[in-house]
Amino acid sequence: MRKTATALCAAAAVGALALAGCSAAEPSANGPATITFWHGYTEADGDVLEQIVEDFNASQDDVVVETEVKTWDVIDDTLLPALSADEGPDIVAMPAERMPVYADKGAFVDLGELYESDENLAEIVPAAADMMTAGDTRFGVPTGFVPLSVFYNRALFDSAGITAFPTTWDEWVDVAAKLTVDENGDGTPEQYGLALPDHATVANGLWPSLFYGGGGDLVIDGESVIDSPENVATLEYWSTAVATKQISPTGLDGIGADELFSSGKAAMHVGGPWMASIAEDSGIDYGIAAIPAGPEAQASSAIGVGMGVTAQADDAQLEGAEAFFSYFFSEDVAIEWSLGSGWPPLRGDIPASAVESNPVVASLTEIAATGRPLLPGVTESVDVLSAVDAATQKALVGGDASALLAEAQADIDAALAG
């Protein structure tokens, strides 16, 4: 049975988060239930979300959703204090990797029963739903789920006579080598085939994507598996490719990789949907492709955002939030949100042809099946990814991959043990 606000208040009172003022109020006889919704969508995605909320409010008389726009950092900093003072939101959106932290503190309602009973939520892409899961608990619904992909400079491909995008790691490295140009032979290329950041990467998902492709992982069932033969082989493969073929500079972070690509000095770059606008603003004719397959799999870490119902919501607000979620995932609204936000549809039954009016969304939809949630349900994700960062940065400047991943394993084990 779904946990009601009453049950969650009782649980939170003895857990890490004691939510003042929790109650299970009956629906007001004086009007519709009012639901406060915090989110950080501030660009075109914010405009379409506000329109969806407005249309939902007009579609029925039982619920009124009122949005409050805040930056993602402000939401992260103020959510728990606001809930403790009974001044927080009833629905909140935030980056997916932060949601398990709050779920662990009892801040979110279990939505498992809604997933089982609502026909619209049943169509959510399974990997996107898994992103909203801790243990056996569905603590939220996704609002965005997109695999990292490769953005490539068509003009540079054409000038090098490359007519097909690579599909395997070996092909990828070969193409990157052909696109690397050191005109004066001084050992520092003027143009790199690939911008491969070795730390502070885009949403921290690049290296997990490569580890997945090599048959490895980071954390499975709460246990660190970073120090695996598969991950050692992956880190050695890419360190060797960078060292011997100079396909990418070392010491590069995610922002630096963005700048290298946008300046036309890197032919390929792994990124998210925002790279489309960066490329367009820079006058780059770009293409989008899936990250090529490694020796074991074709996979990509996915960036995600989700929204949950907080334990502050009373029963009427919980029911209203569930009605809003069902509306949000109805087919027409899901397509509207996808086109407006620039992310692939969250329903697996919506094909790329349904969003072909936006070529970027259509391209991302075609490769969406390669996406995997990054560290779903892991509350120590920041510590895990920090350990990965340290290992990859040192390995690409000549460090021993096996020893570095052993160090990362120890750090991750300590973090997971609390």
N, C-alpha and C positions, 0 to 999 in steps of 0.2 A: 504494500500500500504506500502511496505517496506520503512523504512527511509533510504535515501541515505546519503552518507557522507556529501553532501551539507546541508541537513536538520539538521543533527546532529551537524555540526559545528556551525550553527546558534543557535541551542538550547544550546550548551555548552558555547557559548560566554556569555550568560546571566545567566547560571547556576553556579554550584559550581566549575566547571572545565572549564577554558577558554583555549582551545587548540590552541596554536599558529601554524600558517602555514597550517591550514586545507584547503583542496581544493578538487575540484571534477574534477581532471584531466582526459582528454580523454586517452584511451589506447595509448601507445607509438607506433609510426609507425616504430620505430627502433628495436623493439624486444618485447619479452614477458614482461608482468607485473611482477615485482619483489616484493615478499611478505616476510617481516621479521617476524619470528615466535620465540617468547621467550618461553622456557619451562624449567622445573626443573627436568626432568627425567634423572637420571644419572647412573642407574644400567642396568640390562638386558632390562628393559622397555625402557630406552633411546636408546639402540642399535636397538630394533625393530622399534621404532618410526623413527629413522633416516633412516632405510631401507624403511619404508613406504613413507617417504617424497621423498627419492631418486627415488622410483618406480613411484610415482605420477609425479614427474618432467619429467621422461622419457616417461610417457604415453601420453603426449600432448605437444604442442608447445606454448601455450598461457600464461602459468604461470610458474614462478620459485619460489619455496618456499625455503627460506634460514633460517636455524635454528640458534639460539643463546642459548646455554645452560647456565643457571644461577641457583643459589640455589633458592628455593621457597621464602626464607626470602628476598633475594636481589630483586626478582621480586616485592614482596610486598612493599619494601621500595622505589624502584626507578621508579615504573611504572608511577605514576602521574607526577613527575618532568620531566621524559623523554617525556611524551606526551605533556606536556606544552611547551617544547622546540622543539617540532616536531622531536624528536629523538627517539621515542618509537617504539614498534613493531606494526605491522598490525594485527597479531594474537598473543594472549597471553594465556598461560595455567596457572592455579593457583588452589589451593584448593577451593572447591565449596563454602565453608562458607564465603570466602572473596569476591567472585564475586559480591554479591548484594551491597557491599559497593561501588564498582567502578561503577556498573550500576547506583546507585543512584546519582553519580557525573557526569553522562553523558558520561562515558568513552567507553561504548559499543554500537554497532549497534544493532537495533532490528532485530532479525532473524525470526520473526513470519511467514513471508511470505514463507521463505525457508522451514520451518517445514510443511507448508501446501502444497507446490508444489513438494517437492523432495521425491521420493518413498523410498529412503534409510533412510532419517531422519524420515519418517513416521513409520518405524519399531522400533524406539528407545523405550526402556522400558519406559512406561509412568512415573513411579516414578523418573527415571533418568532425563527425560525431565523436570519434575516439579521442580527438583533441580535447573534448569537453568531458573527459572521464577520469576519475581517480578511483582505482580499485574497481568496484562494481557500481559506483555512483556516477550518474550523469548530472553534473552540477551546473550545466549551462547549455546554450545552443550557439552554434557558430554564426558569426556575421561575415566572416571572410576566411577563405582557405585557398591558398594558391601556392603551387610548388615553385621554388626557385627555378629559373630558366636561363638559357644563354641568349644574350642580346649580341648580335654580330653586325659589323659594318659591311653592308653589301658592296660598297664601292671598293673597299680594300680586298674583299673576296674576289671581285671581278678583275681587279688589276693584277692579282696573283694567279688568275686563271682557275680559280676554285669554283666549281659549279654545283657541288653538293655539300650539304652540311654533314660533318662526321657523325657517325652513330655509335662508335666504340671509343674507349679511352685511347687506344693506340692510334686510331685515325685522328682523334682530337689533337693529340700531341704532334702528329705529323703535320696536320694543317697549321697548328700554331707555329711550328718551326718554319714553315714556308712563309708565314705572315710576319715573321720576325726579321727586321731589317736593321743591319749595322752598316750604314753606308760608308763610314770612314774607317771601319775596322779597328776602332779603339776599344772594343770589348763592351761598350755600352750602347745597346740598340737605340736607334731613334724611334723605332716602331716595334711594339711587342705583339706577339700573336694572341696573348691572353693576359688579362689582368687577373692574377690569382693571388688575392690577399692571404697572408699567412696568419693574421690575427685581426681581432675586432671586425670580423667579416659581417656581411649583410645578414642582419637578424641572427647572427651566429649560426647560420644554417649551411654554409658552404661545405665545411669540412665534414659535418655529419652526413651530408649528401654523398660525399666521396667515400666515406667509410661504409655507408649502405651499399654503394655500388660494388665495393670490394668484398661484400659479404659480412661486414662487421656491424657493430652497433655501439651505443654508449652505455645505456642502462636498460636492463631487462628485469622485470618483476622486482624492482627495487634494488637490484644488484648491479654493480659496475662491471662492464665487460669491455672497457676501453683497451685494456692490455691483452688483446687477442692477436694471434698470428695473422689474421686477416687485416686488422687495422695496422699492424706493423708493416705488412706488405704494401698497403695503400700509401702510407706515409713515405715509405722508401721510394715507391714508384714516382710520386709527384715531386719529391725532393730531388730525385735524380733527373727528372725531366727539366726542372727549373735550372739545376746546376749545369747540366751538360748541353742543353739546347737553348738556354737563356730565353725561354718563351715568356717569362714574366720577371719583373724585378722582385727582389726580396725586400723584406721590411715594409711591405705594402699593407695598409689597412683598408677597410671597406670604403671609406670616404675617398682615399687616394685612388682606389680602383675605379670608382665612379668618375673621378676627374680625368684619369688616364683614358678611359673610354670616350668621355664626352669631348675631349680635346683631339680625338682622332689618333691618339698615340698607342691605342690598344685595339686590336681587331675584334676581340671577344671579351665579354664580361658576364659573370653570373649575377643576376639581380632579380628584383621583383617588378611589379607593374609600373612603379614610379620611373623606372629607367626609360619607359616609352616617352614620357614628357621631357626627360633630361635629353634624350637623343634628339627629339624634335626641336627643342630649344637650341640645340647645338648644330642643327642643320645636317644631322646624320641620317642617311637612308639606312634603316635598320631592319633586321629580321629577328624572329624569335624562334628558338628551338629548344627541345628538351635537352637536359644534361645528358651527354652520351653515356651509354651503358658501360659499367665496369665489368670485370671478369665474372661477377656473380649476379648482378642485377642492374636494371635501370631504375633508379630511384632518386628522389629529390626531397630534401627537407622542405616542409611547407610552412609558410608564414600564416599566422592565424590571428583572428580577433573573435571574441565571443561575448555573449551577454548572459547574465544570470539573474535570477530573482533572489533578492537578499532576504535574510531571515527577519528583517524588520517588517516585511509585507504581512498584512493580516490575510485572512482567508479570502475575503472578497478581492483584495488586490492580487493575491496569488492566482485566483481564477481569471481575473482580468489580464494578468500578464500572460497566462497560458493562451488565452484567446488572441492576444496580440501576436504571440509567437506563431500560432497556427496561421494567422493572416499573413505574417511576414514570409512564411514558407509556402504560401499558395503559389501556384505556377506563375500566374501573371505578375504577381508582386516580386517573386524571386527573379524573374527576368528583368523587371524594372530596376531592382536593386543591383543586379549584376551589371547592367549597362551603365547605370549611374555611378557606381562605385569603381568600375574598372576591374573587378575581380570575377573569376569564373562563377557560374551559377552553383549554388550550394546544393541544389537538387541533382541527383545523378541521372534523372530521366530527362533533363533538358540538354539537347544536343548543341554542338557548336553552331549549327545552322540557325538556331533560334536567336543567337546573339551576333550574327554576322554583320550587323550594321556597325558594330564596333570591332574592327579587325584585331586589335590587341586582345580584347576579351575572347574573341573566337579562337585566336592562336593559343591562349592560355588554357582555354577549355579543352582543346584537343590534347594537351599534354597533362591535364589535371590528374589523370589516373596514376601518374608516376609519383604523386605527392604522398609523403608520410608525415604524420604529426611529429614534432620535435619534442622529445621528453614528455609525453603525455602523463599527467598526474604526478610528475616529479617536482616536489616543492623546493628542492635544492638546485633547480636548473641553473641559476646564476653561477653557483660554485662549480657545477659540472662543466659548464661552457668555459669558465675561466681556466680550468685545468686543461681543457682541450686547446685553448688559445696559447697557453704557455708551451705546450708540446709542439704544436705546429709551427710556431714562430721560430723556435730554436732548431727544429729539424730542417727547415728550409735554408738555414745558413750553415748547415753541416753537422748538426747534432745527431747523435745516435737515436734513431727512431724507437728502437726497442727499449732503451733505457729511459727515454723521455716519456713513453707511454706507461712504463712501469711507475714512474713518478706521478703521472696523472692518475693512474689507478689508485695509488695510495691516498692522494688528495681527495679523490672522489669518494673513496670508501669512508674517509674521515667525515666528509660532508654528509653523506647519506646516513652515517651512524649518529649524526646530531652532536 
